[in-house]
Amino acid sequence: MGNIFITSTMAIDKVAYWLDIASNDLDTAEYLFKGGRWLYVAFMCHQVIEKTLKAYWTATHDDDPPYTHSHVKLLEGCGLMAELGDERLDFIAMMVPMNIEARYPQYKQSVAATLNEDKCKYILEQTKQMQQWILQKL
């Protein structure tokens, strides 16, 4: 089987796909915030950053983004890690445990105990800023 080359139209479609679901995830996070679902606000914010990074990867690489939820791996693979300031690095570190999709209930409970309205408001604000920063790099 020969190599499959992604056309520029296909790459644009893939970038649009990642950006669309990141936008939907941000809308979901904002909706959940109104309902006080702190754990899932944080999870959706994690997803927003992950998918925005995957859009960046798709726009700047010839291959598809890796199957990972790690912001650090995606940032490093995109060459953006070195450009993060201390505040963004701290935020990325804070977001690591928020990928709770396949975690055990005890883990989810321990993460949920660290979240409240003020912290989730901060997470939402930082997520929006991080997303905009990544998009500006495109």
C-alpha positions, 0 to 999 in steps of 0.5 A: 500500500502506498503513502497517503498524502493529505491534501491542503483541503483535507488538512483544513477540514481536520483543523476545522473539525478539531476547532469545532469540537473545542468550541462545542466543549467550551460551550458545554463547560460554560453551561455546566458552570451555570449548573454548578457541575464543577468537576465536569467544567474542569474536564470540559476545559481540559478537552478544549485545550487538548482539542485546540492543541490537536487543531494546531498540530494538524495545521502544522504537521503532516501527520495526525495528532497523537492519541493522547490527552496529555497537554504537555506531550501535545505542547512539546510536539507542537513546539509550543512548550518553550513559549509558555510563560510561568503562569501558563505552565502553572495552569497546564500543570493544574489541568493535568488531573482534570482529565477524569474521563476514565478514572476510578470514582475515588479519583474523581471524588478527590479531584472534585473536592478541589473544585469550587465556583471560584476555581472553575471560574478561573479555569474557564477564564484561563482556558479561554486565554490559552485557547486564544493564545494557541489560535494566535500561533496558527 
